Amino acid sequence: MRIERLASVRRDRGLTQAQLAERLGMQQPRISNMETGLSISRTLAERIAAELLCSVEDIKTPTEPTVTFKVSELPPQVLALLKK
């Protein structure tokens, strides 16, 4: 399994690669490798997700294209549609 969205979630949680690696008991280069496409087991993905307080789906490579945006930057018209 690839977890390419790990970097985004990790940064959202305010953690560096080194801090996450320490919490997981591994070396920082391994975190870097995972963020750039290293395939890992589902068990390890679950450990990482638990440490980041998210689901595996939040960190794994999406099966279809995704768009990330800040809600605060959306125009009012789009916000109104999202509230429906």
Protein Blocks (a to p, Z undefined) as FASTA:
>chain_A
ZZfklmmmmmmnopafklmmmmnopafklmmmmmnopacdfklmmmmmmmnopafklmmc
cfbdcddddfklpcfklmmmmmZZ
